[in-house]
Amino acid sequence: MKISRPRQPGNDIDVYLSPLIEYLRLLWDEGVEVFYAYERSISILWALLFCTINDFLAHENLCGYSVKGHHACPICEENTSYHQLKYGKKTWYIGHRRFLNRNHPYRRLKKAFNGCREDKTTPLHLIGEEVYNRVCHVKVTFGKTLKNSGVENLWKKKLIFFELPYWSKLDVENNVDEVHATWSDHNEGIWENIVTLPK
């Protein structure tokens, strides 16, 4: 199913995903009968969903994490490195070298990047149970409602996949498709600091 903008459902995607969640619960809890052609017999099939793959904008709607503003990185959260451009008022996301190894030569380069060495450590990725603890009490109102002004909540909803009993135990539940993230107009500022490095 493809839902095009500007009528895309946003957070209401959970309404469309509810039947899928019910079917996935059935496949996990009870299984379904399938015909095994090789042996010409009927067997019980169990299955699980182990990850999702989507672009960065869909990541916001699916996972409920706000990927706009000064805390757009779902890994760094409040520690997202950003710079507000003075004239264009555009947010420029910097500090990606912190994800490199501690002794990587790019960490020492100044001129090729933002004029500074990168000494920050790599932030720890949240595990599923930590994410669940952050979102389990978030109140969600489906439908196109007015936004709360003056309040910035990084987590807007609880991901519907948490209704699956195994979801919070998975190591990597949601993946961002790098091709779409790289060329997304919304995330253009994230990639502005990627430059041609000297040989």
N, C-alpha and C positions, 0 to 999 in steps of 0.2 A: 504494500500500500504506500502510495506517495502522496504527501500533503504539501501543496505548494504555498509559498508566501503570497500575499500578506495574510492569508487565512490559516496559516499553520497554527496548531493548537497551543504551542508553548508548553506551560506546565500541565495543561490539560491532556497531554499525550498519555497520561496514566489511564484516562478513561478508555482510550483505544487499546492500551496494553493489558487491561484487566482480563479479557478472555484468554490472552496468551498466558498470563500468570496462572489462571485456573488450570489450563491444560498442562503447563509445566509442573504444577503441584501434583496433578494426576500421574504424570510420568514418573515423578519422584516417589510418591507415596505408595501407589498401587500398581503402576505399570499398565500397559495395554497389550492386548493379544495381537500378535502379528503372525503372518504365514511365512514359515521358513522354507523357501522353495527347494533348497538343496536336499533336505531330508523329508520334504513334504509333510511337515508337521506344524503345529501351532505352538508358539513360544510366548513368553511374557517379556516385553521390552520395557526397560527402565531407562530414563535419560535425565540429563541435567544440562542447564545452560551455564557455561563456565566463563563467558565474557561477552561484552558488547564492543562493537567497533563503530565509531561515529566521528564526525568532524567536531571542531571545538564549540561551535554554536549549539549543535545538538546535544553536546555534553552538558550544557547548562540546563536545557529543558528536560533531559533524561535523568540526570543525577541531582538536579536541584541546587547546584553550586553556581553562584553568580560569577560569570567570566567577564564581567565588565568592571570598569573603574580601577582603582589603585590596588586591589587585591585579586586580580584576575587569575592568578595561577592557583589551581586547585591543590598543588603540592605545597607551595610556599605559604599560601593563605595570607595572614597578616604580615608576613615577612617578605612579601613580593617586592622585588627591586623595581622601582619605576622612576621616571623623570617626567615632569609636566612641562611640555614645551611652552615657552613664554608667549609666543605670538599666535601659534596655531591652536593652542589649548588642547593639543592632542597628548594622550598619555603614551609615553615611550617606555617599553619594558626592557630593562637592562639586567645585567648580572647573571647571564646564563653560564658564564665560565665557572661558576661555583659548582656546577654539576660535573666538571672535569676532575680527573685525579689531582691530588694535592700537588704533585710535582710536574704537572703538565706545563709545557712551555708557554701555552697561550695565556695562562694565568698571570705571567709576568709581563706580557705585552701591554703597553699603555697606548701608544699612538694608534695602533690598528683598531682599538676599541673605543672606550670612553675616556681615555687619559688617566686611568687608574689601574693599579694592580688589583687582582681579585684574590682576597684572602679569606672570604667567607667560606664556611663549610657547607657541604651539601645538606639540605633539609631532609629530614626523615619522612618517608612516604607513609601516610596513614594506612593502617590495616583496616579491613572491613569492620571489625568490631568497634574500632575507634570512631569510624565514620558513623556507624549506627548509633553510638552513644551521643554523638553531636546532633543527630537529626531526629531521634525518636520522639522528641517532645515538640517538634516544629509543627505548628498548626497550619493546615493548608486549606485554602478556599478555592475551589475550582471555578472556572469561568473568568471572563475578562473583567477583572475588578480594578479599581484605582489602587495605585501603589501607595504604601505608607511613606509619607514625606519625612525626611530628616532621620530615618532609621535605616542603617545599612546592615543587613543581615546576610552574611556570606552564604548560608545554607537556607534555601527557600522552601524546601520540602524534603520529605523522606522518600528516597528512591523506592518505587513500587516493587523492585526486585528483592527488596529486603523481606517481602512476604514469603519468599522461598526460604525454607529452613536452612539451606546450606550457603546462602549468598554471602553472609558476613564472614564465613570461614575461608573464602577464596582469597588467594594472594593478590591477583590483579583482576578486578571485576570489569572495569570500564577502560577501554583503550581509545586513544585519540588517533585518528588516521592522519599521519604526518603530511601527506600530500595535500589534503584539504585544509589542514591547519596552516600550512606554509603559504598558500595562495588565497586564504580567506581575506576579504576586504576588512572585516572587523578586526582581524589580528595583524593588520599590516604593520602596526607599530612594534609588535614583538620582534619582527624580523628586520627592522630598519638598522639594527646594530650589527648585522651580519655583513662583513666587508670582505673584499679581496685581500688576503694576507700577503705580506711580502715573501718572496721565495728565499 
